[in-house]
């Protein structure tokens, strides 16, 4: 008998991503303005990016205080300060000047459909739970993943954003009132996905692609396909 009846997935950074990711572009642009980051600082940068976006009150406060460009300059400063770098000749603004030409590709990870297909065929209830504002259904259709999910739920629809309990509790209801103990949440944000899921007694698995949370949480895999052996399922070949 399976330990889990349902598996819920985060979207951004878990099933799909910008390429290059925002923090990767930040590291590259920092180097271009003369700030060469150590491996440790890069890890701090990525963790801080996760922490920042999980703090909805802080993000909302900053959005209210700044215009759009000012918001992103302030965000760059948040990352720099976390790494112990304090306004080296207005580095945050110089980095933002480079971000003005940041046009990432929207990619679905190659193992996304492989994993979802395997879990769907194995009989798990699958849901998609994201901190985006709008309806996720058009995105799921665009990405060719709609056949796998029983439901999708965004923070805007739930009027609750991870890690707040509300969005997790609503997702359990949408899955047919599945017990949290029978649910596994899979996401790439320790602060939003893992702490939020654990807070309502769900189980949680962290996609930690760069091993930046190895001292924070033990249940981690490096790729989405690692979900399958975690559940005792055989890893499958990717389909074109």
N, C-alpha and C positions, 0 to 999 in steps of 0.2 A: 504493500500500500504506500502511495506517495505521501511524503511528509507534508507537501504543499498541495493545495487545491488550486491556487491562483498565483500568478506571477505578474507584477506590475512593473512597467519600465518607464524610466525617464526618457526624454527625447534628445535634447541638445547635449552633445558630448557622450551620449550613450548609444543611440541608434544612428545619429547623424551628427555632422560637425561642419564648421567653417574650416576651410583649408587655404592658407594656414590659420590655425586658431588664434584668437585674439592675444593670448599671452605670448604665443610664439612670435607673432608680429611685434609685440612690445619689446621682447628681448632683442630682436633684430634691429628695430628702430633705435633702441637705447644704444646699441653698439655704433650705429651710424652717427649718433650725436656725441660719441666719445665715452660712453659708459659701458665698459666691458664687465659683464656680470660673471661671478663665479658660479660653479655648479650649485653650491648651497643657496646662493641668492636666486638663481632660477627656480629652485624648488620652493623657496619662500614666496616668490612672485606668483607661481601657479596656485599655491595654497591660499594666498591672500586674495587672489581673484575669486576663487570658490567661496571663501568666507564672506567677501564683500557682497556678492550677488545673492547670498543666502540671507542677508540682513535687510529685509524688505523695508523696515522703518528707516534705516540709514539711507538706502537708495532713494526712497521717496523724499526724504529731507533734502538730499543733495539735488534732486530733480527740481524741487521747489525753489531752491536757493540760487540756482545757476541757469543760464540759458544753455542750449544744447552743447555748444562748443565748450563753454565754461564747465559744464558737467564732466565732459571727457578729460579736460585738462586737470580738473580736480581728481578724477579717477586715476589718471597717470601719477599724480602726486601721492595718492594713497598707496599705490604699488611701490613707488620709489621709497617712501617713508618706511614701509614695512621692511625693506631691504637695508635700511640705514643710510639711504642716500637722500640728502636734503637739498633740493633746488640748486643743482650745479648749473649756474648760468641759465636759469629758467628751462631746465631740461624737460619738464612736463609739457611745456608749450611747444618746444622743438619736436618732441616725440609726436605730439598731436598734429603738427604740420605734416608729418610723414603719414599719419593715419588718415589724413584727408584724401590720400590716394590708395587706401586699403580697400581692395575689392576681392574678398575671398570667394572661393568656390563653395557651393552648397553640396556636400557629398553625403551619401548614405554609406556607412561602413560596409565593406564587402561581406562581412559575416552576419549582417543584420537579418537578411531574409533567410539565411541558413538556420540561424538559431530560432527565429520565430516560427519557421515552418516545423522544425523538429519538436518544439514545445507544443505547438498547436496540435500536431499529429499525435503527440503523447497524451493529449487530453486535458492539458492545463487551461484554465481560464486566463486569458491574457488581457491586460489593460494598459493604456498609455496615459501617464499622468505627468503633466509638464507645467512649469511656471510661466508659460506664455499667457498672453492676455486673451487671444481670440480662439475661436473654434479650431480644434486640431484636425477635424475630419478632412477638410480639403488637403491639408498637408499629407496626411496618411495616404490619401488617394494619389496625390502627386508622386509620392515615394513608392507607390505600388505595394503598400503594406496593409491595406484595409481589410483584406480577407482574414488576417490573423487576430484582430482585436475585437473583443466583445464590446468594448466601450473606449472612448477617449474622454479625458477631462483636463481642462486647462485651469490655471489659477484664476483667470478672469471669470470663467464660467462658475467656478466653485466659490468665488469671492473669498478665496483663501489661498495662500501661497506657501509652498514648502519652505521651511520646516513646520509651519503651523499645523496643528492636528486636523483642522477642518477638512482640508483637501484629501487627506489620507482616509478619514472616516467616510467621506462621500464616495471615495473610490471603492471602499468595501461594500457600501450599499449598492453601487452600480454593478458590482460583480455578483450580486445576488445575496448580499449579506453574508459573505464569507467571513469566517472568524479571522481576526488578525494573526493569530498563531498559525493559521494554515496558509498564510500569504507571505510571499517573498517579494521584496522590493529591490529592483536592480537599478542603480544609478551611478553617476560618476562624481557626484558632489557629497563629500563626507558631511558637510554642514547642513545641506538642504535635504538630501535624499536619505542618508543613513540615520542621522540623528532624528529627523522627522519620522521616519518609519519606526525606528525603535521606540520613539515616544508614545506610539499608539499600540505597542506590543507586536508589531509586524516583525518578521525576520528581514534581514537586509544583507545585500551583497554589493560590495563596492567595486566598480570598474576603475582600477588605479593603474592607468597605462604607463605612468612614469615613476611608479613606486614612491610617490611623495607622501603617502599616508601610512607607510609601513609601521610607524610608531604610534599610530592613532587607532587602528582597527584591524583585527585579524582576518576577517572574512573578505578577502580581496582576490580579484583575478585581473590579469593584465589586458585581456581582450574580451570582447563580448562572447566569443566562442567558448571561453572558459566557463561560462554558465553551464554548459552541457555536462562536462565531467563533474562539476560541483554538484549537480543533481543526479549523478550516476548514469548519465546518458552518454552514448558514444558520440564522439565528435564526427561530424559529417563533412563531406567534401562540398565546397562552394559550387553553386550553380551559376552559369552565365545568364 
